[in-house]
Amino acid sequence: MAALLDEEGYSVRPYHAGLTPRERAVNQRAFIRDDIRIIVATIAFGMGINKSNVRYVFHYDLPQNIESYYQQIGRAGRDGLRSDCVLLFSYSDIHKIKYFINQKKGNEKIVAERHLEKLLNFLEDRGCRRKPLMEYFGETYPEEGCGMCDNSLAEDSDVEDLTLQAKKFMECILDLEEEFGAGHVIDVLRGSKNQKVLENEHDKVETYGTGLEWSRKQWEQLFRVLMRQHYVRRGAFGVLELEDSASKVRRGIENVYGILDCTEVAMAGEDIIRTSSEIENEYNVELFELLREKRKQLADKDDVPPYAIFPDTTLIEMAYYFPKSKDSLDALYGVGAVKLKKFGDAFIGIIKTFTTDHDIMERQKTLIKKVREEEKKEKYITVAESFNAGSSISLLSEEHGTKEVTILSHLKKYLDEGNELRLEGLLQASKLSDRQRDQVLKAFKKKGADMLRLVYDELRKEIGYDELRIMQLYYLALNE
């Protein structure tokens, strides 16, 4: 895939376990430093990649489960700006995953099958994507739709009336006395003459051969629609059984609607506006690119990733407000005293030149309003809001010119006031292994989370206070 993209002229590198450690390190560094725009990676790509301005995540292959999918799309938009995640899906992809599942045995195989089933239910769900994703992790999304996902933007005309074929499928299940699985039901509907059909004399049932108008793939998709809408269930050994609600369809009281072929995904067109802020919609793209170039120069000079100079959020605000003084620049997101002193002149110079050449005025009124709003907020609230929007603890430390322990204390104060914190961001800040994290959480449960010294002693002083402070926040946020 990386080679194909390279041939098309894209700035790209691969990342997978087949490369040497040095090759992986070089390619990862190039991606983080914005020397390349695209990384084509397997799951070997580290979860702790702290790049805040990933704008797109494309899944060329199906992830193994919803947890993996959630973690992987979580790499996009950590700076809180609009980002897109696209999963390319065909029903033929299922066979590859099932092949690997069939290599497993016992309970491990059963768990893998359940994970795949839940992932497919998520992919086939016609409601807002955010709802089932949050429900899977025990949360509730209160809105009708997010205004961002393919389903929220889909047209109603995509939905088909599947009642006629649904009735055939249900009647066939009854003809087979609810003793066979989906594959066999479809074989009977499509008039198969395979050994199993003939041996059971199912070529003589009334529904035999009544489903020739559809391909096997279409019947398989209908089966999944009926499962998802609770008309059909799997019984012991995978045999299909009808739910009570199926009788309404069979008697003509209720219709079945759904979408079978999801090859064309509804994306935002000219007549559909996705949820985003005024700043994101109206910033000057040309100025933003000039600021990006300057950021890259400064980052290379200091040998740091570009986002360590300023995140994209800050550059976008510069390209919207057009600040021409340090006082104006100081009001923008991510501009602390240290960065203002070190980089302020360089960026203000570019903004002044650009606005003079294009006869653009500073948005002075909205900037003054923003300054006043920021002044009203206490520091810990500003820090916590940035953290929840996607900024990492290390990035906030750099932006505010303070130690990470100070950022942690701000987050704890915010949490103590009954607010929520982003759990994923806390785990990303921890360098502990999964086993060590479990040990720390058990120690907190046993000794309480108020006094770190008790937990430190319980763990035989093997884990330092810096890590304990992070895990203390995680434990408190988890049990809030």
N, C-alpha and C positions, 0 to 999 in steps of 0.2 A: 504493500500500500504506500509506504514512504517513497519507494522507487517510482511508482506511477505518478504520485503528486510532484516529485522532483522533475520528472520528464515534462510535466505540464507547466513547469516554471515556478512552482510554489517553494517558499522558504521552509524546509522541512527536514527533520531528522527522525530516525527510529529509536525505540527504547524497548529492549526485551532481554530475557534471560540468556539468550544465545550470544549476546555481545560480551566482550571482556569487561571487567569492572571499570577499567580506564575509559573505554568507549562509552559506557553508560554515563559515567561521571561527566565526560566532556559534552555529551549531547544534552544531558540534564542542565548543565551549567549554561549552555548556549540558549536553551529555552528560557530559563529563569532570567538571564541577562538581556533578553529580547534580541539576541543575535540571530535567532530564527523565530518564525511566527507559529509554526506547527510542530507538535511532537506526536508521532504515531506510536502508541504504547500499548503493551499488554499490561496485565495486572501486576507485573514486576515493577511498574512505575510507583515510586514511593508515595504513600498516603500523606506524608507530612510535607509535601511540596507547598511552600509558602509563597505562592504567586497569586497576588490578589486580583489581577486583571485578566484572568482567563475569560474570554467572551463566548467561546463555543466549546461544547463537549459533544462529540459525535460517537455513538455506539455503532460500530460496524458489525459487531457480533453481539448476541444476547448475553447479558450478565448472568451469573449463576443464580442469583436470588435478589429480592428487593433490597436487602441490606447492602449488598455490593453496589447495586444501581444507585441507591441513595447516597452512599459515600462518594461514588464517582461523579455524579452530577453536582455534588457539594463542592467540587473544585472550581466550579464556574461562579463568577460574580461575587467573590468574597469581599469586594469593595462596595457591594450594595448596588452596583449599577446593572442595567439591563444586560442579561446574558441568555443564550439559547442552548438548550439541550435537545438533540435530535437522536432518536433511537430508530435505526433501520430494522424492520421486522418483516419476516416472511414465515409462514407456517412450516416451511421446510427446515428452518433453523432449529426447530424443536427436536428433529431427528438426531442432530449432532449432539445436543445436550443429553438426550436420552441414551445415546450410545455410551457416553461417559458415565451416566448414572448406572447403567446396566453392568458396569465394571465393578460397582460397589456391592457390598453384601449386607444382609441383616438390617439392623436399625439405621445404619448410615445410608442405605439405599432408600429406605422409607422416608427419612428426613429430607433427602435430596429431591425426591418426587414431590413432597409437599411444598418445598420451596419453589419448584418449577411451576406447580399448579397455581400458587399464589401470585407468582410473577405474571403468568399468562392472564389470570383474572384481572390484574392491574392493567396490562396492556390492552385488553379487550373492553375494559370499562368505558362506557360512553359518557359518563359524567365528568365533572371537573377533575383533572388529574391530582390536584392538591388534596382533595378530600380523602381518597383511599390511601394515599401515601402517608398522610398524617395519622389516619386511623390505624394504620399498620403499627405505628409507633406509639399508640395510645393517646393521641391528641385529636382535637376536634377543630375543623375549619368552619367558622360560623357563616361564611358568605355563600351565596348561591353558586358563584363561579369566580375564578381568579382573574379572568380577563386576559390570560396569557397563554394557556395551554391549547393544544390542537382541538380538544373537545369543547372548550369554552368558546372557541372561535369558529367551530364547525357550523355549517348550514343545516337546517332541519331537513332539507330536501335529500340529504345523504341517507336518511333512514328509510329502510325498506319494510314492506309488509310481508312477513315470513309465515303467515298463518297456515296457508295451504300445505307447505312442506312440513311445518311443525306438526300438523295433524297426522300426516303420513308417518312421520318418525315415531310419534306416540303410539299410533295404531300398530306399527311394526313391533314395538317393544312388547305390547300386549299379545300380539300374535305369537311371539317367542316366549310368552309366559314369564317375562321379566327374569330370564335365566341366562342372558348373554350380554356381552359387552358391546361398546359402541362400534368397534370394527366389524363385528358380525352383523349387527343391525344394518349397517351401511351396505355390506355385501348383499344382504337379502333385498334391500330397496333397489340396488343397482343390478339385480338379476344375475349375481355371480354364480358360476357353476363350480366353485371350488369344492374340495373334498368335504369340508366341514358342513357346508350348506346342504350338499346332497345326502350325506350320511344321516343328518337330522331331519331330512325330508322337508326342509324349509323352502324348497322350490315349489312346494304345494300350498304354502300359506297365502292368504288373500293379498297381502302387501308385497309379495315377491315381484320384483321388476317394475314396481310403480314409481320408482324414483330415478328413471333414466334421464330425465330432463336436466339433472344436476350432476356435476363432477363429484368425485369422491372428496376432493378438497372442500367443496361447498357444503356437503353434508357434514363433514368434520367441523366446519365452522359453525353450522347451525346447532350441532350437538353442544358446542361450547356456549352458544347463546342461551340455549334451553337450560343448561346447567347453571349459568350465571343468573338467570332470571327465575330460578327455583321451580322450574317445571319438571325437571328430570334430576335424579340423584344417582350416585354410584353406591351400590350396595356391597355386600361381601364379595371378595374376589373380582371386583370391577364390574359386576353385572349391573345393567341399567334398570332402574325402577322409576315409576311415575310418582311425582309429588301430588298432593291433594288438589293443588291449584291447576293441574293439567286437565282436570275434568271440565273446567270452564272453557278451555280452548277446544276440546273435543266436542262440546255441546254447542259451540258457536256463540258463547256469551262473551268471550274475551279474545282479542287478537294478539299476535306476537309480532313485535317490531324489533329491528336491529340492523346492524351494518355488517355484511359478510366480508367484503374485500376491502381491507384498509390500506391498499397500495397508494392511494392518493390522500395525503394528509393535508388538512386545511391549514394554511399558513396565513399570516397577516397580509392582507392585500391593501390596496389604496383606500378601500371603504371600511376597513377595520382598524381601529386604533388600539394598540395594546397599552396596558397599564404602565405608565412611566411618568416621571416628573416633568415639569415645564423646562427645567434646566437641561435635562437629558434630550428633550425634543428640540430645543432652540439654541444650543451652544454653537459657536462658530467652528466648524470642522476644520477649516483651513488653518486657523490659529492653533487649534488643538494639535494638529500634526507638527506645526513649528515648535510648539512647546515640548512635544514628545521627543523631537530631535535634540533639543537642548538638554532635556532630562537624560537622554542616552549618553550624550557627551560627558556630562557631569558624573554619571554613574560609572562610566568606563574609567574616568580619571581617578575616582575614589575607589575603584575596584569593588563596587557593590551592585546589587540588582537595581534596576531603574525605580522600582516601587519604593525603595529605601530613600530615594530623594523626595519624591512626591507620588502618591497613588494617582490613578486615572481620575478619581473623584475630584481631586484638587485641580488637576489640569482642566477638567471640564468646567469647573466653577470659574477658573481664570478665563476660559474662552466664552463664558456667559456674562460675567460681571465686568470684564475688562478693567481690573484694578490697576491704577497708574501710580500708586504710592504704597509705601510699606504699611501705613495704617489701614489702607483698604485691603491689602493682601493678607494682613493679619487676621481679618475676619473670616477667611475662607477655611473650609474643612482641611485639617491635617497640617496647617501652618503654625507650628509652635515658635517660640522665641528663638530657639537654636537654629532652626531651618530658615526662619525669616532673615536672620543675620547672615547666614552662610550662603543662601541661594537667592534671596529676595531680589537683589539688584539684577541678576542675570535674567530672571523671568520678567520682571517689570520692564526691562529694556526691550525685550521682544514684543511685549504687549503695547508699549508706547509707539514703537516703530510701525507695528501692524495697524493700530488704530489711527495713526496719523495718515498712513498711506491709503486707508480705506474710509477715512472721515467718520470714524466711529467714536461715540461718546461713552464714557464710563457710566454703568448703571448705578448712579450715585444714590438715588433714593432707596432702591432695594438693598444696596450695600449697607446703608446706614441702618435700615430696618434689621438686617441680618446681624450687624454688630450689636445692636441693642438686645436682640434675642439671645445672642451668645453670652452677653454680659449677665443676663438674668440667670442663666444656667450655672450651677455649681460645677466645678471641674470634674467631680466623680460621675456626674450625670452625662456630661459630654463624652467622657472616656467610655462609659458603659454603653451608650447608644452607638458609638463607633464600633465597639466590640461586637455588639449584637448585629450590626449591619454587615459584618464580615471581616473587620480588621483584626489581625492577630495581636497577641500580647506583645510580642517582640516589635511589631510594626508600630504599635501605639507608644511603646517605650521610646523608639527613635523619633516619632513625630512630636512628642511632648518633651523630649530632651530630659527624660528621667529614667530611673531604674525600673526594671520589670517588677520588683517587689512593691514599688509605689503604685503601679498600674493594678496589681493584684489587690492592694488595699482599697483602691477606688472601687473595684468590682465588688469586693466584699461589702462595702458600705451600701452600694446600690442594691445588692442582694438582701442585705439585712433589713432594708426598707420595704421588703415584700415584692420586689421586682424579679423578673426572670432573666437568666443568663443563657447564652448559647452554649449548650453542652459540648457540641462538636469542637468549638474553638478552644475549650479548656483541655480536651484530650489531645488536641494538636500541639498544645504548649508543653505537654508532659513528655519526657523522654523515657519513662518507665515502660517495661514490658507488660504484656497483659497479665502475666502471673504476679508481677510486683504490684500492679494496680489493684488486683483482687485482694492481695495481702493488706494493702493500705486501707481499702474500703472496709474490710473486716475489722481492722484495728479501730477505725472511726466508729463503726457500729458498736464495738465492745467498750471503748473508752470515751466515746462522745467526741464532738468536733469543736469543742470550745477551747481546749488547751492542747496545743500541738506537742508540748513536752511529753505528755502522757502517751501520745501515739508514737512519738519518736522513741521513747524508752520501750514501748511494747514491741516495736520492730527492731529491737536490739541495736539501735542507732545506725542501722544499715542504709537508711534512706534519709537524705538531707532535708533541711527545712524548706528550701526552695521548691522541691517537688511536693512536699507535704502541703504547702500553701495552695498550690495548684489543685491538688487532689481534695483538699478541704473545701475549696470552692465548688468543685465538681460534686462532691458528696452532698453539700448543702443545697446546691441547685437541683440535684436529682431528687432530693427528698422534700423539696419546697412544697 
